[in-house]
Amino acid sequence: MATIDEARALKLKLIEKHKDEAWFAGAGIEPHNEGYAVRINRNRSQIGAHFPDTIDDVPIVVVAIGDIRALSGR
């Protein structure tokens, strides 16, 4: 079980590492069992990196999301 501080540290590390890659749409923290996990959002239309179930004992959840783009007509 990962603490919130462990998850925050890993989240920042992963953002720094992947922020310029086309498949990467962001990262966050979510509750996981009795601790926390890092959530990796990846663009559905892009091929991206594969992640293990845990990194530094912090669970990893990868979620494919739609493309991020500006809304038109506003």
N, C-alpha and C positions, 0 to 999 in steps of 0.2 A: 504494500500500500504506500503510495507516494503522498508526501505532504504538499500543501499549496506552495510552499517556497521552492521545493524541488521541481514541481511542475512549472512554476514561473521561470526559473532559471533555464530549464530545458527549452521552454517556449521561445525565450529570447535568443538562445543559441541557434535554434532551428530557423527562426525568422532571419537572422543575420546570414546564415548559410544559404538559404534558398530564396531570399527576397527578389532576386533578379531573374529567376527562372520562370518561363512562361506558364508552366503547369501550376505554380504555387499561387494560391489565392488568399493565403493568410493562415494564422494559427491562433488557437485560443486554449482555454482551460475549461474542463468540464468535470463534474463529479463522476467518480468511477468506483464502484463498490463502496468501501469505507474511506477512500482517499480521493485522489485527483488524477486525471489523465490529460495529456496534451492532444488537442484536436488539430489535425492538419486538414485544411480545406484545399482541395485541388480542383482545377478547372476540368470539367468533364470532357471537353473537347481536346485536351492536351495529354500527351503521354508524359508521365512523370516518374519520379523516383518511387521506389518501393521501400517500405519501412518495416522493421521488425515489430513484434508485438510490444516490446519494451525497449527503452533506451535509458541507461543509467537507473534502472529499476522503476522508471516512470512509464505507465501504460501509454500506448500510442493508438489513437483512433483516427483513421483516414476517411474523409467524407468527400465524395465527388459532388461538386455543385455546378450549376449552370454558369455560363459565361457572365462575367461582371461587365456591365456597360451602362452608360448614362441613359436615363429615361428621356424619350423625345416628347416634345410638345409641352414642356414646362417652362 
